[in-house]
């Protein structure tokens, strides 16, 4: 297992390099530039700006300069936020997205696994149909609809929660519920399918033949096998949810990473856009590695040679 982990970590380097190269050339090929404005700048000022950020150099030299900075973990300065580097922006905004995403991920896993397990144990009953209907609604209804609905109910009708911004625990309830809703639905559906398959395995029938209760069978024998599809899904889901939801952060006015990513796309802030994209890539690779490690722990039959 240790050698496998080392190999995966080594392979992350060329993967990140490929993503960085594709992002660099795609952004450079897009129409418009970071210094385009409605009002044309004087040629001397525009020339000085281009020289400051090395945009007057050949594209190949700009690419090599970017790779050299990336090797030193230097993502460069923001082209729009004067005096701030991409690393500073990520360090400022990422903790907010991590807290929001971590709470949403924990809520989605706990609620989804519980709902999916109950639906599988009560297969083809009213409880099963109701649970899957709720899960289907969670998948179908987008977050930009769930968020305003929660605001209407909990802020304007019940007057229980603050409307948004970053503050105490009460400020996080609605953003966490909004962000967790679609992930909860996916986890519930995957858990139900995995649990139904696990409950029909020979080792479960053998456990029933020995007289074990249904609760012991589900928790001690079927759960580890049933949760494997969920673990697979959590790799990319964790990277997506932890980097923050653009819509959720916008609705509730949260100072997370998603806001900077959207603004960088609209403002053509190339360095910020590429920095956030590389962060997402690194988190995706890391969480997929953690998924493989969890697989080996949950299922002893799996070994990585």
C-alpha positions as CSV (number, residue, x, y, z in Angstrom):
1,X,0.0,0.0,0.0
2,X,2.8,2.4,0.8
3,X,4.5,1.9,-2.6
4,X,1.1,2.4,-4.3
5,X,0.5,5.7,-2.4
6,X,4.0,7.0,-3.4
7,X,3.4,6.1,-7.0
8,X,0.1,8.0,-7.0
9,X,1.7,11.0,-5.4
10,X,4.4,11.0,-8.0
11,X,1.8,10.7,-10.8
12,X,0.1,13.8,-9.5
13,X,2.9,16.0,-10.7
14,X,2.6,15.3,-14.4
15,X,-1.2,15.4,-14.1
16,X,-1.1,18.9,-12.5
17,X,1.4,20.0,-15.2
18,X,-1.0,18.8,-18.0
19,X,-3.9,20.7,-16.4
20,X,-1.8,23.8,-15.9
21,X,-0.6,23.7,-19.5
22,X,-4.1,23.2,-20.9
23,X,-5.5,26.0,-18.7
24,X,-2.6,28.4,-19.7
25,X,-3.0,28.0,-23.4
26,X,-6.9,27.9,-23.4
27,X,-7.0,31.2,-21.4
28,X,-4.4,32.8,-23.7
29,X,-6.4,31.6,-26.8
30,X,-9.7,33.1,-25.5
31,X,-10.7,36.4,-27.1
32,X,-10.0,39.6,-25.1
33,X,-7.3,40.2,-22.6
34,X,-7.0,41.1,-18.9
35,X,-6.2,44.7,-19.7
36,X,-9.0,45.3,-22.1
37,X,-11.4,48.0,-20.9
38,X,-14.3,50.0,-22.3
39,X,-12.0,53.1,-22.4
40,X,-8.8,52.6,-24.4
41,X,-5.7,53.2,-22.5
42,X,-2.9,55.4,-23.8
43,X,-0.3,53.3,-25.6
44,X,2.5,54.2,-23.2
45,X,0.4,53.1,-20.1
46,X,-0.7,49.9,-21.8
47,X,2.9,49.1,-22.8
48,X,4.0,49.6,-19.2
49,X,1.3,47.3,-17.9
50,X,2.1,44.6,-20.4
51,X,5.8,44.9,-19.5
52,X,5.0,44.7,-15.7
53,X,3.1,41.4,-16.1
54,X,5.4,40.0,-18.8
55,X,2.6,40.0,-21.4
56,X,5.0,41.6,-23.9
57,X,7.1,38.5,-24.0
58,X,6.7,35.6,-26.5
59,X,4.0,33.1,-25.5
60,X,6.6,30.3,-25.0
61,X,8.6,32.4,-22.6
62,X,5.4,33.3,-20.6
63,X,4.6,29.6,-20.4
64,X,8.1,28.7,-19.1
65,X,7.9,31.6,-16.6
66,X,4.6,30.4,-15.3
67,X,5.8,26.8,-14.9
68,X,8.9,28.0,-13.0
69,X,6.6,30.0,-10.6
70,X,4.4,26.9,-10.3
71,X,7.3,24.7,-9.4
72,X,8.1,27.2,-6.6
73,X,4.4,27.2,-5.5
74,X,4.1,30.8,-6.8
75,X,0.9,31.3,-8.7
76,X,1.7,34.9,-9.6
77,X,0.0,38.2,-8.9
78,X,-3.7,39.0,-9.5
79,X,-4.0,41.0,-12.7
80,X,-7.1,42.9,-11.3
81,X,-6.7,43.1,-7.5
82,X,-3.7,45.4,-7.2
83,X,-1.0,44.4,-4.7
84,X,-2.4,40.9,-4.0
85,X,-1.1,37.6,-5.2
86,X,-3.1,34.5,-6.1
87,X,-1.7,32.7,-3.1
88,X,-2.9,35.4,-0.8
89,X,-6.4,35.3,-2.3
90,X,-6.6,31.5,-1.9
91,X,-5.3,31.7,1.7
92,X,-7.9,34.3,2.5
93,X,-11.0,32.7,0.9
94,X,-10.3,29.0,1.1
95,X,-10.9,28.6,4.9
96,X,-14.5,29.9,4.4
97,X,-15.1,27.4,1.6
98,X,-13.5,24.6,3.6
99,X,-15.7,25.2,6.6
100,X,-18.9,25.5,4.5
101,X,-18.0,22.5,2.3
102,X,-16.8,20.3,5.2
103,X,-20.0,20.9,7.1
104,X,-22.1,20.3,4.0
105,X,-20.2,17.1,3.1
106,X,-20.6,15.7,6.7
107,X,-24.3,16.5,6.7
108,X,-24.8,15.0,3.2
109,X,-22.9,11.8,4.1
110,X,-24.7,11.3,7.4
111,X,-28.2,12.1,6.2
112,X,-27.7,10.3,2.8
113,X,-26.3,7.1,4.3
114,X,-29.1,7.0,6.9
115,X,-31.9,7.6,4.4
116,X,-30.5,5.1,1.9
117,X,-30.0,2.4,4.4
118,X,-33.6,2.8,5.8
119,X,-35.0,2.8,2.2
120,X,-33.1,-0.4,1.4
121,X,-34.1,-2.2,4.6
122,X,-37.8,-1.2,4.0
123,X,-37.6,-2.0,0.3
124,X,-40.8,-1.5,-1.7
125,X,-42.6,0.1,1.2
126,X,-44.2,3.5,1.5
127,X,-41.1,4.6,3.5
128,X,-38.8,3.5,0.6
129,X,-40.9,5.4,-2.0
130,X,-41.1,8.5,0.1
131,X,-37.3,8.5,0.8
132,X,-36.5,8.1,-2.9
133,X,-39.0,10.8,-3.9
134,X,-37.2,13.2,-1.5
135,X,-33.9,12.1,-3.0
136,X,-35.1,12.7,-6.5
137,X,-36.3,16.2,-5.6
138,X,-32.9,16.9,-4.1
139,X,-31.2,15.9,-7.3
140,X,-33.7,17.7,-9.6
141,X,-34.1,21.1,-7.8
142,X,-31.0,23.3,-8.3
143,X,-29.4,25.1,-5.4
144,X,-30.4,28.5,-6.7
145,X,-34.0,27.5,-6.1
146,X,-33.4,25.7,-2.7
147,X,-31.5,28.7,-1.3
148,X,-34.1,31.3,-1.8
149,X,-36.9,28.9,-0.6
150,X,-35.0,28.4,2.6
151,X,-34.6,32.2,3.0
152,X,-38.3,32.7,2.5
153,X,-39.3,30.0,5.0
154,X,-36.7,30.5,7.8
155,X,-36.1,34.2,7.5
156,X,-39.4,35.9,6.3
157,X,-42.0,33.4,7.6
158,X,-40.6,31.7,10.7
159,X,-38.0,34.4,11.5
160,X,-35.6,31.8,12.9
161,X,-32.3,32.4,11.1
162,X,-30.3,35.4,9.8
163,X,-30.4,35.9,6.1
164,X,-26.8,35.4,5.2
165,X,-23.2,36.6,5.5
166,X,-20.5,35.1,7.7
167,X,-21.1,35.0,11.4
168,X,-22.1,32.5,14.1
169,X,-23.4,29.0,13.6
170,X,-26.9,30.3,12.8
171,X,-25.5,32.0,9.7
172,X,-24.3,28.6,8.4
173,X,-27.5,26.6,8.7
174,X,-29.1,27.6,5.4
175,X,-25.9,27.7,3.3
176,X,-25.0,24.2,4.6
177,X,-28.5,22.8,3.9
178,X,-28.5,24.3,0.5
179,X,-25.1,23.0,-0.5
180,X,-25.7,19.6,1.1
181,X,-29.1,18.9,-0.5
182,X,-28.1,17.5,-3.9
183,X,-25.1,15.6,-2.5
184,X,-27.5,14.1,0.2
185,X,-29.8,12.9,-2.6
186,X,-26.9,11.2,-4.5
187,X,-25.5,9.6,-1.4
188,X,-29.0,8.3,-0.5
189,X,-29.6,6.7,-3.9
190,X,-26.1,5.1,-4.0
191,X,-26.4,3.8,-0.4
192,X,-29.8,2.3,-1.2
193,X,-28.5,0.5,-4.3
194,X,-25.4,-0.7,-2.5
195,X,-27.3,-1.9,0.5
196,X,-29.8,-3.8,-1.6
197,X,-27.0,-5.5,-3.4
198,X,-25.2,-6.3,-0.1
199,X,-28.3,-7.7,1.6
200,X,-28.6,-10.3,-1.2
201,X,-25.0,-11.5,-0.9
202,X,-24.3,-15.1,0.4
203,X,-22.5,-13.9,3.5
204,X,-25.7,-12.0,4.6
205,X,-27.8,-15.0,4.0
206,X,-25.4,-17.0,6.1
207,X,-25.6,-14.4,8.9
208,X,-29.4,-14.6,8.9
209,X,-29.1,-18.4,9.0
210,X,-27.0,-18.1,12.2
211,X,-29.9,-16.1,13.8
212,X,-28.4,-12.6,13.8
213,X,-30.8,-9.8,14.1
214,X,-31.5,-7.4,11.2
215,X,-29.8,-4.5,12.8
216,X,-26.6,-6.5,13.4
217,X,-26.6,-7.8,9.8
218,X,-27.0,-4.3,8.4
219,X,-24.5,-2.5,10.6
220,X,-21.8,-5.2,11.0
221,X,-21.9,-7.1,7.8
222,X,-23.7,-5.3,4.9
223,X,-22.7,-1.7,5.7
224,X,-19.0,-1.9,4.6
225,X,-19.9,-3.4,1.3
226,X,-22.9,-1.1,0.7
227,X,-21.0,2.0,1.3
228,X,-18.3,1.3,-1.3
229,X,-20.3,3.1,-4.1
230,X,-20.7,6.1,-1.8
231,X,-16.9,6.2,-1.1
232,X,-16.3,6.2,-4.9
233,X,-18.6,9.1,-5.3
234,X,-17.1,11.1,-2.4
235,X,-13.8,11.5,-4.2
236,X,-14.9,14.0,-6.8
237,X,-17.8,15.2,-4.7
238,X,-15.5,16.2,-1.8
239,X,-13.3,18.2,-4.1
240,X,-16.3,19.9,-5.7
241,X,-18.1,20.7,-2.4
242,X,-14.9,21.8,-0.5
243,X,-13.9,24.3,-3.2
244,X,-17.2,26.0,-2.5
245,X,-20.4,26.5,-4.4
246,X,-20.5,29.6,-6.5
247,X,-24.2,29.9,-6.4
248,X,-24.5,29.2,-2.6
249,X,-21.8,31.8,-1.8
250,X,-23.5,34.3,-4.0
251,X,-27.0,33.8,-2.6
252,X,-25.8,34.1,1.0
253,X,-23.1,36.6,0.4
254,X,-20.3,34.4,1.8
255,X,-16.6,35.4,1.3
256,X,-15.5,32.0,-0.2
257,X,-13.4,31.0,-3.1
258,X,-16.2,30.7,-5.5
259,X,-16.8,34.4,-5.6
260,X,-13.2,35.1,-6.6
261,X,-13.3,32.4,-9.3
262,X,-16.4,33.9,-10.9
263,X,-15.1,37.4,-10.7
264,X,-11.8,36.3,-12.3
265,X,-13.7,34.7,-15.2
266,X,-15.7,37.9,-15.8
267,X,-12.7,40.2,-15.3
268,X,-10.3,38.0,-17.3
269,X,-8.0,37.7,-14.3
270,X,-6.0,34.9,-15.8
271,X,-3.8,34.1,-12.8
272,X,-6.6,33.8,-10.3
273,X,-8.7,31.6,-12.7
274,X,-5.8,29.3,-13.3
275,X,-4.9,29.2,-9.6
276,X,-8.4,28.1,-8.6
277,X,-8.5,25.5,-11.4
278,X,-5.2,24.0,-10.3
279,X,-6.4,24.0,-6.7
280,X,-9.5,22.1,-7.7
281,X,-7.3,19.6,-9.7
282,X,-5.0,19.0,-6.8
283,X,-7.9,18.4,-4.4
284,X,-9.6,16.1,-6.8
285,X,-6.4,14.0,-7.1
286,X,-5.9,13.9,-3.4
287,X,-9.5,12.9,-2.5
288,X,-9.4,10.2,-5.2
289,X,-6.3,8.8,-3.5
290,X,-8.0,8.9,-0.1
291,X,-10.9,7.0,-1.7
292,X,-8.6,4.2,-2.8
293,X,-7.1,4.0,0.7
294,X,-10.6,3.8,2.2
295,X,-11.5,1.1,-0.3
296,X,-8.7,-1.1,1.0
297,X,-9.8,-0.6,4.5
298,X,-13.5,-1.2,3.9
299,X,-13.1,-4.3,1.7
300,X,-10.2,-6.6,2.7
301,X,-10.5,-8.3,-0.7
302,X,-9.1,-5.2,-2.4
303,X,-5.3,-4.9,-2.4
304,X,-3.2,-2.5,-4.5
305,X,-0.1,-4.2,-5.9
